[in-house]
Amino acid sequence: MFRYGRNPAATVYDSLGPDFFLALDDGWLNLGLWEGDGSDPEEAPIAVRALVQRIAEPLPIGGDVLDVGNGLAAQDPLIVQVARPRSLAVVNVTLSQLRHGRDRLTEAGAVAVNGDASRMPWRDGSFDGVISVEAAFHFPSRRRFLEEAFRVLRPGGVLTISDIPTLRMPRTPREGLAAVSQLRVWGLHRGTAATPDDIVTMAHAAGFTGVRAELVGDRVIGPALRAVRGRLDGAHGGSWAHARAARVMLGQVDLLWERRLIDYLLLVAKKP
Ligand SMILES: C[S@@+](CC[C@H](N)C(=O)[O-])C[C@H]1O[C@@H](n2cnc3c(N)ncnc32)[C@H](O)[C@@H]1O
C-alpha cells in the first residue's frame, strides 16, 4: 500500500515506474482493444495500439491536439500518425512518466506539461481535439476535466476519450472488498464511481453536443484480464511477492468485471 500525498495518481505511477511488469507492451499502459479473447500473447502489442488508433480516429486531421494523461508517451507517436496534428501537447500529473517518455515525446514533436487534467494551463479555445486514453477515472473530478476540455477546445473541436465507468455499486462483502481494494491500490477516490449515463450527462452539462458513448468491455477488459493471467502463469523468475500481489489484484478486477460492476467506455463529443 502506498502513502499517497497530494497527487495519488502520480504516487501510484511513480511507484510503477517505466517498466510495469503487467504492461501489455513496453511503455503501453492501456488494456487494449482485442479481436481475440486474450489467449494469444502475440495479440497484446497489436491490441494496445488498436485501442489508441480507435480513440484517436475521431480527432480532426491537421489540428492542434491535446493528449490528457498520456502515460509513458508510447501512444503519442501513434496519435500523430492517425491525426497528423499541426501541434501536439500532452498533460500528465506524473512527472517521472514525462521524463521516461522523453524520447517518444520528441518523436511525436509534443510539448509536455506536468499538470492536472482538472485545471489545465491553456487559454480558452487552444485546441481542435482533446484525447484521453484510460485516464479520466484517475482525475480529481471528471466533471471539472470535461469542463476544462470544453473550455480549451475551439468551436467545432472534438473530445475523444476512454474511461472505466461503474455500472453498479457492490452488493456483497466480496464485491465491496474488491471495489475498495481497487480504489486503494490505484489511489482512486470514491467519487470516481460514475455510470456511463452519469458521464454522458456530465459531458452534456459541460456544453458538449453529439455525445456518442459505447461500452466495449467485452473487447477490452475481458481479453486483457485473460492475457495478463496468461503472462503471470507463464512467468519465470521475478519476485514471488509481486506475482502473488498481482494474482490477488487480478482476481478482484475479474470479480468486478464478471459481475458487471465495471465496463469500458468510449466517448466522443463535439464542442458546438
Ligand atoms: C492508466 S494510465 C493511462 C496512460 C496512457 N493513456 C496509456 O493508456 O498508456 C493513467 C494516466 O493518467 C495520468 N493522470 C492521472 N491523474 C491525472 C491528472 N489529474 N491529470 C493529468 N494526468 C493524470 C497518470 O499519470 C497516467 O499517465
Ligand as a Chemical Component Dictionary entry (heavy atoms), coordinates in Angstrom:
data_LIG
# 
_chem_comp.id                   LIG 
_chem_comp.type                 NON-POLYMER 
_chem_comp.pdbx_formal_charge   0 
_chem_comp.three_letter_code    LIG 
# 
loop_
_chem_comp_atom.comp_id 
_chem_comp_atom.atom_id 
_chem_comp_atom.alt_atom_id 
_chem_comp_atom.type_symbol 
_chem_comp_atom.charge 
_chem_comp_atom.model_Cartn_x 
_chem_comp_atom.model_Cartn_y 
_chem_comp_atom.model_Cartn_z 
_chem_comp_atom.pdbx_ordinal 
LIG C1  C1  C 0  -3.919 4.152  -16.772 1  
LIG S1  S1  S 1  -2.733 5.390  -17.138 2  
LIG C2  C2  C 0  -3.029 5.538  -18.856 3  
LIG C3  C3  C 0  -1.833 6.110  -19.532 4  
LIG C4  C4  C 0  -1.902 6.151  -21.040 5  
LIG N1  N1  N 0  -3.014 6.952  -21.505 6  
LIG C5  C5  C 0  -1.966 4.757  -21.590 7  
LIG O1  O1  O 0  -3.087 4.320  -21.896 8  
LIG O2  O2  O -1 -0.908 4.100  -21.726 9  
LIG C6  C6  C 0  -3.399 6.907  -16.475 10 
LIG C7  C7  C 0  -2.571 8.140  -16.771 11 
LIG O3  O3  O 0  -3.280 9.295  -16.309 12 
LIG C8  C8  C 0  -2.364 10.166 -15.676 13 
LIG N2  N2  N 0  -3.117 11.013 -14.729 14 
LIG C9  C9  C 0  -3.737 10.606 -13.615 15 
LIG N3  N3  N 0  -4.322 11.658 -12.987 16 
LIG C10 C10 C 0  -4.076 12.745 -13.752 17 
LIG C11 C11 C 0  -4.439 14.120 -13.648 18 
LIG N4  N4  N 0  -5.159 14.583 -12.634 19 
LIG N5  N5  N 0  -4.041 14.967 -14.617 20 
LIG C12 C12 C 0  -3.286 14.501 -15.670 21 
LIG N6  N6  N 0  -2.913 13.216 -15.810 22 
LIG C13 C13 C 0  -3.305 12.338 -14.870 23 
LIG C14 C14 C 0  -1.390 9.232  -14.993 24 
LIG O4  O4  O 0  -0.193 9.871  -14.647 25 
LIG C15 C15 C 0  -1.217 8.186  -16.094 26 
LIG O5  O5  O 0  -0.278 8.638  -17.031 27 
# 
loop_
_chem_comp_bond.comp_id 
_chem_comp_bond.atom_id_1 
_chem_comp_bond.atom_id_2 
_chem_comp_bond.value_order 
_chem_comp_bond.pdbx_ordinal 
LIG C1  S1  SING 1  
LIG S1  C2  SING 2  
LIG S1  C6  SING 3  
LIG C2  C3  SING 4  
LIG C3  C4  SING 5  
LIG C4  N1  SING 6  
LIG C4  C5  SING 7  
LIG C5  O1  DOUB 8  
LIG C5  O2  SING 9  
LIG C6  C7  SING 10 
LIG C7  O3  SING 11 
LIG C7  C15 SING 12 
LIG O3  C8  SING 13 
LIG C8  N2  SING 14 
LIG C8  C14 SING 15 
LIG N2  C9  SING 16 
LIG N2  C13 SING 17 
LIG C9  N3  DOUB 18 
LIG N3  C10 SING 19 
LIG C10 C11 SING 20 
LIG C10 C13 DOUB 21 
LIG C11 N4  SING 22 
LIG C11 N5  DOUB 23 
LIG N5  C12 SING 24 
LIG C12 N6  DOUB 25 
LIG N6  C13 SING 26 
LIG C14 O4  SING 27 
LIG C14 C15 SING 28 
LIG C15 O5  SING 29 
# 
